[in-house]
Each structure stands twice: as structure tokens, then as C-alpha cells.
């Protein structure tokens, strides 16, 4: 059991879970692209090895196609956004996780 625990710790330092660990430690935002074509921008409160996440201060963003009536021109897609204080996101709905692109590195 200790080898499984040490393997998990190693994955959190250098593996794909390292982005989540860094975000949790530094309290920085991450951008998540979900399978439902929505994007989430928020801070990681907790996560597990299956990438189930508890996120805080989450902005959910998506675009909606406007329905057109008979004989009318198609309308442009509309950008939508909503804020959620806390959410639980199941890991199987995550496609990609990115560090917040708006945060500039302090070491240049």
C-alpha cells in the first residue's frame, strides 16, 4: 500500500495531476474544457486521482446558437456566462485542463 501512496504522490509532483496540485497550492485559477462544450474558470478546492474536482468561484462560459424563424437569416451565436460559488465536477466530463492564460509569470 505504501508503493501506491508514493506513486500517487509522484504523479502529483510531475504527472498530469501536477497542474491541479499547483493550482491548489498557489490558489491560482484553471480553465477546464468540458465534454458539453462549456468552459469553466475557477479555483481548485480539492481533487482526487480520478480528477473529480471541487471548484470555487467558478465562471461557466458557453455559446448558444439562436433559433431562426421561417425564412429568416441565421443569427450570430450568443456568448453566455454564469457564476457559481462552488461546484463538484466529475472527472469523466473533463477534456482538458489549462493554467489560467491571463495570469502572467512573475519570473521573466
C-alpha positions as CSV (number, residue, x, y, z in Angstrom):
1,X,0.0,0.0,0.0
2,X,2.9,2.4,0.6
3,X,4.0,1.9,-3.0
4,X,0.6,3.0,-4.2
5,X,0.7,6.0,-2.0
6,X,4.2,7.0,-3.1
7,X,3.1,6.5,-6.7
8,X,0.2,8.9,-6.2
9,X,2.5,11.5,-4.6
10,X,4.9,11.2,-7.5
11,X,2.1,11.7,-10.1
12,X,1.0,14.8,-8.2
13,X,4.5,16.3,-8.5
14,X,5.4,15.5,-12.1
15,X,2.3,13.9,-13.7
16,X,-0.9,15.3,-15.2
17,X,-2.3,15.9,-11.7
18,X,0.6,18.4,-11.1
19,X,-1.4,21.3,-12.6
20,X,-4.2,20.7,-10.1
21,X,-1.8,20.4,-7.3
22,X,-0.1,23.7,-8.3
23,X,-3.4,25.4,-8.6
24,X,-4.5,24.1,-5.1
25,X,-1.2,25.1,-3.5
26,X,-0.9,28.6,-5.1
27,X,-4.6,29.3,-5.2
28,X,-4.5,30.1,-8.9
29,X,-7.3,29.7,-11.4
30,X,-7.5,27.0,-14.0
31,X,-9.5,26.7,-17.2
32,X,-11.4,23.5,-17.9
33,X,-12.9,22.5,-21.2
34,X,-15.8,20.1,-20.6
35,X,-17.3,17.5,-22.9
36,X,-20.6,19.5,-23.1
37,X,-18.6,22.2,-24.9
38,X,-18.6,24.6,-21.9
39,X,-15.6,26.2,-20.3
40,X,-15.1,26.6,-16.5
41,X,-12.7,29.1,-15.0
42,X,-12.2,28.7,-11.2
43,X,-10.0,27.8,-8.3
44,X,-9.4,24.2,-7.1
45,X,-10.6,23.5,-3.6
46,X,-10.0,19.7,-3.7
47,X,-9.4,16.9,-6.2
48,X,-8.8,13.1,-6.3
49,X,-6.9,10.7,-8.6
50,X,-10.0,10.4,-10.9
51,X,-9.9,14.2,-11.5
52,X,-13.1,14.7,-9.6
53,X,-12.9,18.4,-8.6
54,X,-14.4,20.7,-6.1
55,X,-14.1,24.2,-7.6
56,X,-14.8,27.6,-6.0
57,X,-15.7,31.0,-7.6
58,X,-16.5,29.4,-11.0
59,X,-17.4,31.2,-14.2
60,X,-19.1,28.9,-16.7
61,X,-18.9,30.1,-20.3
62,X,-20.6,28.8,-23.5
63,X,-22.1,30.0,-26.7
64,X,-25.6,29.3,-27.9
65,X,-26.9,29.2,-31.4
66,X,-30.0,31.3,-31.7
67,X,-33.0,29.6,-33.3
68,X,-34.1,31.2,-36.6
69,X,-37.7,31.5,-37.7
70,X,-39.1,30.5,-41.0
71,X,-37.5,32.4,-43.9
72,X,-35.2,34.5,-41.5
73,X,-31.5,34.8,-41.7
74,X,-29.5,32.7,-39.2
75,X,-28.5,34.8,-36.1
76,X,-25.0,35.0,-34.7
77,X,-24.1,32.8,-31.8
78,X,-24.6,34.4,-28.4
79,X,-22.0,34.2,-25.6
80,X,-23.4,33.2,-22.2
81,X,-21.8,33.2,-18.8
82,X,-22.9,32.4,-15.2
83,X,-21.2,32.4,-11.8
84,X,-21.3,29.6,-9.3
85,X,-19.9,29.8,-5.8
86,X,-19.0,26.1,-5.5
87,X,-19.4,23.1,-7.7
88,X,-18.4,19.4,-7.9
89,X,-17.2,18.4,-11.3
90,X,-17.0,14.7,-12.1
91,X,-13.6,13.8,-13.7
92,X,-15.1,11.9,-16.7
93,X,-16.6,15.2,-18.1
94,X,-13.2,16.9,-18.3
95,X,-11.5,17.1,-21.7
96,X,-8.5,19.4,-20.9
97,X,-7.2,21.5,-18.0
98,X,-5.1,24.6,-18.6
99,X,-3.4,27.0,-16.3
100,X,-5.2,30.4,-16.4
101,X,-3.8,32.1,-19.6
102,X,-4.5,35.6,-18.2
103,X,-2.0,35.1,-15.3
104,X,1.4,36.3,-16.3
105,X,4.5,34.7,-14.9
106,X,6.4,36.8,-12.3
107,X,9.8,35.4,-13.4
108,X,10.6,36.8,-16.9
